[in-house]
Amino acid sequence: MASETIQPLCSLGPMSQENNTEQSNDPVKQDYLEGRKLLREGKHAQAAIAFHNALRGFEERGDQAGVANAADRLGDACLARDEYAMAIANYQRAYAICEKEDDSFSLLALNKKMAAAYRKLGDHDKALELLYDMLEHYRLTNNPKGAVEALIIIAETYAAQGETAKAADAYRSVSSIHARFKHARLAEEFQRRAEALEQGK
């Protein structure tokens, strides 16, 4: 499904550095590669244009992996430009393709990005829905590190909503995971965070 220059769906995250110097005679792939280069350089507007052009080219060919990758990266460019609704729309497009492919790792990466965009928009409920999906995935795959990361963002999201009791509960869950792995200092730190929230500090 994936070609030599388009990353497979299951690796929608950053591509390895060895591909950065790749060139392609294919104009659509060239747009995609150029977009990646511009995004790395912080030229977000130009990156968005390049990814948009690549997206159109992949659509015309019916290249679903290309569409998913270009939509994902276009979402990244929009996120960097504080265009959160546009970012979400592009991530959702990539998500639909990854869902058809049953690509759980890409779905997880996209959920993480969409949750960040929803939080920026102030849509905490939608962000929490995605974060709890991520947490469930981490529990099912027995990934305590991922669970801790998701729970911290859940706590921060609840705190932003003024839901201090729920935020404190999430921090206590982080504390108990650290305690289970004998990370005494971190367990104590998150327990203190929970108590500080409850005391209104």
N, C-alpha and C positions, 0 to 999 in steps of 0.2 A: 504494500500500500504506500509506504513512504519512499520517496526518491532519494537520491544521494544528497540533495541539498535541502530538502524539506524534512524537518524533524518528524519522527513518528508521533502519533497522537499521544502516546503515553509519556512523552517528554515535553509537555507544553511549557515547562520551565525554561530557564536560561540554557542556551545551547553551549556545548563545550567550546573552549577557545580555539581549538585546532581548526574549526570550520570558519573562523572569522576572515580568513584571507581567500576563501573560496570565490571563484568567478564562475559565471554560467553564461552560455551563449543563448540561453532561453530568456527572453525579455521579462517574462512573468516572474521567473525565479530570481532574475537580476533585481527586479523591483523589491522582492521580498528580502534579499540579501542587503540591498541598499537601505531598506527600512531598518533592519537590525543594526546596521552600522550607525545610522543617524540616531537611533534610539540610545545606543551606548554613548554617543557623543553629546547627548542631552539636547539634540535638535528635534524636539518633539513634534513641531508642526510639519516639518519636512518628512519626518518618519511616518506620520499619520497619512500623508499624501502617498508615499511609497507603498505602505501597507494597503491602502485603499485601492490603489492600482493593481497590486498583486492579487487582492481579494477578487476584484472583477475578473482578472485573467483566469484565476483558478475556477471561478464560477462558470465561466464560458466553457471550460474544459470538463466540467463535472468532477474535478479533483477535490473530493471531500476532505482529505487530509490537508491539502493546501488551503482550502477554505477555513478549516478549523484553526490552523496555525496562523494564518494571516488575520483572522478575526480576533484571535487571542492577543496577538501583538498590536493590532490596531487598538484593542481595549487598553493595553498597557500605555500606548501613546496618549490616548484620551485621558486616562487616569493621571498621567504626569502633567497634563494640561488642565487639571481640575474639572474636566468634562465628565462628571461621574455618571450621569444618566446614559451618555453615549458609550462610556466604558462598559457599563452593565449590559447594554443592548448587544455589544460585540461579544462580550463574554458569554452571554446567553446563547448566541448563535453557535459559538464553538462548543458550548456545553451540550446542545442538542445533538451535534454530530458525535461527540465523545460518548454520549449516552447510548446512541445506536450501536456504537462499537463496544459497549460495555467496558469502557476504559476508566476504571475507578480512580487511578492515580491522577489522570488529567482532570477528572471531575472534581477531585479534592483540591487540586491547585486552582481551578477556576472558582470553586466555592470560596476559597480563601480570598481571592482577588475581589469577588463580588461582595463579600462581607465587608471588606475594607471600603469599597465604594459606597455601599449602603450606609455605613457608619458616617462617612464624610457627608452624605446627603441628610443625615439626621434620622434616617429610617431604621431605628434601632431594632424594631420588631423583626423586620426582614433580615437584618444582619444576624440577629440571635437565632433565627430559624436555620440559617446556613451554618452558623457556628455549632449548633447542636447536631446537625447532620455530620459535620466534620468530627465532632467529639465521638459520635456513635461509630464512625468509621475507625477512628483510632482505638476505640475499645475493642471492636470486633477483630482488628488486626494486631491487637496487643502491643500498641505503640504508646508507652507512657510519656515519652518526650512530646509527641504530637498532642496527646491529651492535655498535658500541662500547658503547652502553647495556646491551645484552643480555650482552655479554662481561664487563662489570664486575660485573653481578649474578651471572653464572656463577662468576667468580673468588671473589666474596664467599661464595657458597654452598659451593664446594669448601673454602674456608678454614674455614668453620664446621664442616665435616665432618672437618677435620684433614687434608684431601688437599692438602697444600701444593704438591706438584709440579704437580698439575693446575691449581691456582689460579694459580701462577706462569706456566704456559703460557698461560692465558687473558689474564693481564696483558700477556704478551709479544705476544699477538695484537693487543691494544688498541694497544700501543706501535707495532707495525708498520703499523697502519692510520693512526695519526697521522703516522708518518714518511712514508708514501706521500703524504700531503697537506701535507707540509712544516710540520707542527706540531711543531717541534723540542723545545720546552719540554715539551709533553704527552707526546711520545714518550719523552723522557728520564725524566719522572716515573713513567710506568708500567713502564719498564725497571727503575727503582730499586725500585718496589714488588715486582716479580717477584724481584729479587735479595734484598731484605729477607726475603721469605717463605722463600726457600731457605736463608738463613742463620739462620732461626729467630728473626728479630727481630719 
